[in-house]
Amino acid sequence: MSFNSFSFILIFLPVVLIIWYGLNYFEKRKLADLSLIAASLVLYGIFSTNFVIILLISCIGTFGITKLMTKYEGASKAFLATGIIGNLLLLGYFKYTNFFLTNIFAVLGKELSELKIILPIGISFYVFSQIAFLIDLYRYSKGTDNRESFDMESVSLSEYILYITYFPKIIQGPIALPGEMISQFRSAEKRKPSAENFRKGIELFTIGLSKKVLLGDNLSKIADYGFQYTYYMDTLTGLLVLISYSLQLYFDFSGYCDMAEGVSMMLGIELPRNFNSPYKAISVRNLWQRWHMTLTRFFVRYVYIPLGGSKKGKLRTALNVLIVFVLSGFWHGAGWTYICWGLVMGIMVVFDDLGIIATKGDIKKHYLLREKPMFIIPQKIGQILTYIIFLVSLVFFRSQNMTYALQYFKQLFIPTWPGFMYKTSAVLDIPENYLATTATNLYAKNMTNMVYLVSWIILLIISFIVIRSKNAKEIVDSGATSKRFTAFLVILFVWSFISLSQVSTFIYFQF
């Protein structure tokens, strides 16, 4: 069950809210926590009951290791390593087994049929959450990390499972830290209904739903078709398909983040921000401070800093950055295309850090090669260059394999015009185009393809207008409650709700 479904909006969410606040009103806090765990497992279990079994075994096993860490402090490092390795092996088996076996057999000159291993939804997210808990507990027990605002050693099994399984975040993130969530679950104030939280939650959910359903899902039709027929793509169509995919990816993930934050806000719990207008970024480094922010934080906190960060010399700093981004690419998918994408992003961040070119407003105190940047460019130019770099990198991210990626680059940079644009735009046979296509079929049949093409261009224009405007969090935090704004939200919700029948899956479910 997804957030963008009739059953979630009409049944699941209202029932969960009533039970949660009802039990907390009668001060049945333990039962309220258990009800939220049950709701999370039900939502997760709709995808597969086997996924729930794997999740619970993983949670109970990791929690058991945390208790051994606390009880036997002398061996806590060994238990920490056991917990981290165990979680990585779990992730590795389900996500990377076929990748490694296929490549090993390819080196040996043999072919291997892929094993039928079904990847549990959200496994990358809850595995990283468990690793975060293990490391933070170890640091807390050793007194090397005082950022946690609660006693980590006193966390109960139910609190731990609630932290891992909390349904607004388990399937697609954010990757929240223990202190961000468990301290809120323990707060009596957070369990009281708040009109302000409900207002913000409903507004966030509505905006997120509309971005996903009205923009992201329609753009996905173009992107899926274009990347499927890479070999037939002409240059201009290939460029527009790539732009469409970049916008689909943006609205899909941005929409989910808004909905997740909105649902959690209705429950009185604030999720860490995970998306902050990344296409307004003025450098590649700045982009990764805005896109999937909690994943970036995870790699910085648990990989980059332990590797030495920027404290072991300039060459080591650059290497650490590349390691983080290659791992990030591999986290996104078991394929060479994802690894190449991560490497490209890492190289561009290192280039930002060299100090050759910097964007005004994004100037660091120290660079790897220079104290001050050699060239400083305006922010607008920095934004455009950043978007173009990210756009080109998405060829690796979206292509089926390296062969298709290289072919896509060929189609982009060797000008061709076989006229594939009309065929591509024709996939926008959506309800919004019904009146226009019906009229043209009756009175100007040869203009039907033009209707689809114009609707594609309009969709792209609207998408860029939305991206350049205030994001959902900024709109909601501004407290705009005018009648016009309320009416606009109602129209968005009704339009999105009607469009749910043609809904698609969130992209990040596969990660």
Secondary structure, DSSP 8 states (H G I E B T S, - for coil): --SSSHHIIIIIHHHHHHHHHHHHHTT-HHHHHHHHHHHHHHHHHTT-HHHHHHHHHHHHHHHHHHHHHHH-GGGHHHHHHHHHHHHHHHHHHHHHHHHHHHHHHHHTT-----------TTHHHHHHHHHHHHHHHHHHHHTS----SS-GGG--HHHHHHHHH-HHHHTT-----HHHHHHHHT-SGGGS--HHHHHHHHHHHHHHHHIIIIIIHHHHHHHHHHHHTGGG--HHHHHHHHHHHHHHHHHHHHHHHHHHHHHHHHTT------B--GGG-SSHHHHTTTBSHHHHHHHIIIIITTTTTTSS-HHHHHHHHHHHHHHHHHHH-SSHHHHHHHHHHHHHHHHHHHTSEEETT---S--SS-SS-SEEE-HHHHHHHHHHHHHHHHHHHHSSSHHHHHHHHHHHHS------HHHHHTT---GGGHHHHHHHHHH-GGGHHHHHHHHHHHHHHHHHHHHHS--HHHHHHTT---HHHHHHHHHHHHHHHHGGGG----GGGG-
